[in-house]
Amino acid sequence: MPAATAAEAPLFHARGLSKTYGSGAAEVRALRDVDLDVRRGEFIVLLGPSGSGKSTLLNILGGLDVPSAGELRFGDLDLARADEATLTEYRRRHVGFVFQFYNLIPSLTVRENVALVTDIAERPMSVDEAVDRVGLTPRRDHFPAQLSGGEQQRVAIARAIAKRPEVLLCDEPTGALDVHTGKLVLEVIGGVHRDTGTTTIVITHNAAIAAMADRVLHMGDGRLQRVEVNTRKLPASALVW
C-alpha cells in the first residue's frame, strides 16, 4: 500500500453511503451504509457476486450516480450533494472509466478514438504516448473491427488514461475476455497504475484478480462486508485463474 502519514487526507471519504432504487414493493437497496476511505495511489479490487453493490459503489465514486443517503467527498468536493454540472466537470477532469464493453466508435481508428478524450482534457498525454502505453503502436491506424477483443479493451484503457485522470475506475474489464487475453489487459492496467500512480479501483467477480490489489473490498447484499489488505501484491502474469 502506498506510504501515507497519519495526517494525510483520503482521496475518497465515504460514510453511511447508501443507494435505493424504486419505492414500496419495488424498492431495491443497492448500497447499505458503506464507510470507506481510499488513499491516493491505491490499487483496490471490489470483489463480490452479481448484485452485491459493486457497480453501484463504483458509479457513485465516479460521479455517474449519486447516493440516496450518506456522505461522499473527493478531496474537498462534496460528491453527495453536487449538481449535474459539477459531476460532469468532476468526471471530465478527474476520472477515467473502463467498462466491460469497449464503447469504441467503429468508424474511427485507434488513434482517433483516443484523440476524442485528449481534445477535451486539460493536460492530456499525447495520443501516441497513450497508445504506446497499452502496447498498440503497431495497430494505431486500425479500426475497431480489425482488432481482437483484448486489443479493443486496451484502446478503451488508452482512451481512459489519455487525460491523466487522478482515478481510474474499471468495471469488469476482463469480463468479456478469455483467460489469456484477460491477463494481458490486467497487465496493462497494473502497468498504468505502477507507472503513473493513478488511484485504481477494479470491479471483478474473479477472486484471482484480488492478488493484484493493495486492498480487497468484499461486497455482499449492498454492504462492505470485509476488507483484506495484501502484504504482497502479485503481477497479472502470476495470477492463477
N, C-alpha and C positions, 0 to 999 in steps of 0.2 A: 504494500500500500504506500502511496506517496507520503513522504515525510510532511508533518504538519505540526505547528505549535499549538499549544492549548488555546491560545487567543485567536487562532485563525478561524474566521467565519466560514461556514459551509457555503458551497456554491448554491445548492438547493437546501431549503429548510422547510419541512412539512410537518404539521401537527394536526391530528384529528381529521386527516384528509378523507373525504367520503364523496361518493357519487351514486346518485339514484336516478334511474330512468323510469318513466311512466309513473302511474299512481294507482292507488286502490289495488284491485286484484291483479292488475298488470304491472305492478311495481317490481322493479329489479334493483337490488342493491349491489352494484358492480364493485364498489370500493367501500371499505368499512374502517374508519378510524385509523388510518395509516400514519404512523410517525416515522419520519425518515430524514436523515441528513446525508448529503452527498458532497464529498470534498472535491476540490479542483484536481483534475488529473486522474481520478479513479477510473478503473475499469470494473463495471458492475454487470452481473448477469441476473436477470429476472427469470426465475425458474418456477414452473408450475403447470398444471394441466389446463386445457381449454376451459375458459370460464372462470379462471382463478383471479382475474383482475389485472393481469399483467399489461395488456394493451390499454386498458383504461388508465392505469397509472402512467404509462409512457405517454399517452396522448395528452394528459393533463400537464405533465412535466414539459412537454414540447409546445404547449400553448395551442394545441388543436382542440382542446376541450377545457371546460372549467369545472371545478368541484362544486358539488351541491352544498358542502359544508367543510369547515376546516381552514387552516392557514397554509399558504404556499408562497415562499419567497425565492426569487432568483437574485442573489446578491441583495440589492436594495429595492428590487422591483417586486411589487405585490401582484403575483400572477392570479391569485384567487379572486381579486376584485378588479382586475384590469378589463377595460372595454376592448371591443374587437380591433379597433385601430391600434391600440397598444400591443395586443397579442400578435397582430400581423407584423408590426415592427420588430417585436421580440423574435419571432420566428425568422424573419429576414436577416437580422443582424447576428443572432447568437446560435441558431440551431440548424444542424444538418440531419436529414432524415434518410434512412434506408429501409425500404419495406420488402416484404416477401416477393411482391411483383414489381417489376423494374420501372414501369411507367415511363419508358423512353418514347420519344417521338419518332415513329418509323421512317419518316421522310428526311430525317436529319442524320448526319454522320456522328460518329463517336465524339469528335471534337465539337461539332455544332450542338449536340445535346449538353455537353459540359459547359459550353460558352453561354448557354441560356442563364446559368447561375452567375457566371463571372460578370455578365453585363449589368447585373443589379446589385452586386456586392460592393461593400465599401472598400475593402482591402483584399481583393481576391489574389490567389496564386495564379500564375499563368495557366492557360488551358493545357499546354503541353506538359507542364510540371504535374498537374493533377492526373493527366492520363498516364504519365510515366510512373507515378507513384503506385498505380494499380496494375502496372505491367502490360499496358495495352498500346504502347507507342507504335508497334508494327501494324496495329489494326485501327489506328486513329481515323482513317478516312473511310472505314467500312460503315455500312448501315446496320441497324439492329438485326434485321433478318439474316444478315451474313455472319452473325455471331452466335456462339453457343450460349446456353442459359447462364453459365458461370461468367462468361465474358460480359453478358448484358448486366449482370449484377455488379460486376466490377465497374462498368460505366456508371451505374447508379451511385456507387461509392465515390467515384471520382467527382461526379456532379455534386454530391453532398459535401465533400471536403474542400471543393474549389474555393468556397467563400471563407475558408479558415474559420469554421464555427468553433465556439467555445465548447459546445456539446454536440456529440454525435449519437443519435438515437436510432437503434436498429431493431425492427420488429420482424422476428423470424427470418433473418436474411438468408438462411440456408434451407428454408422450409420447402422450396420447390426444386432443390438440387440433390444430386446423388452424393454419396459419402465423400468420394474423392474430390469432386468439384466444390462441395461444401467446405472441405478443409482448406482448399485454395482461397476461397472467399474469406474465411476466417483469418487466414494468414495475412491477407491484405488489411482487414480491419485491425488486427493486432499490430501490424507494422505501422499503420497510420497512428494508432494510439501511442505506440512507443516513440515514434519519431517526432510527433507534434505535441504530445502531452494533452491532447483533446480528451475531455471527460467523456467517457463512452459507456453507454448503457445498452445492453443487448438482451432482447427477449428471446427465449427459446423454451421448448419442452424437452430438449435433449440434454440430459444431465451431464453428458461428457463435456459439453462446452463450458460448464461451470469451472473446470480446472484452469481456464484462461484468466479468470477474474481475480481482482483484489478481494471483492466480497460477492457473495451469492445471496440474493434475497429470495427466499422460498415463499411463494404466494399460494393461497388457498382460500376459497369462499370469500374472495374480496379482501382478505386480511393479509398483512405481513406476518407470517407465522413463525419464521425463523431466519436469522442472519448468520451466515457462515463466513468466516474470514480464512482466506487461503494464505498459508505461510510460504507456500512455494507455488508460483504460477507456472503453468506449462504452456509452451507454444502450441499453435494449432496443429503443427505437424506431429506432435507427440500424443494427440488425443486418440483414445480408443473408443470407437463408437459401437 
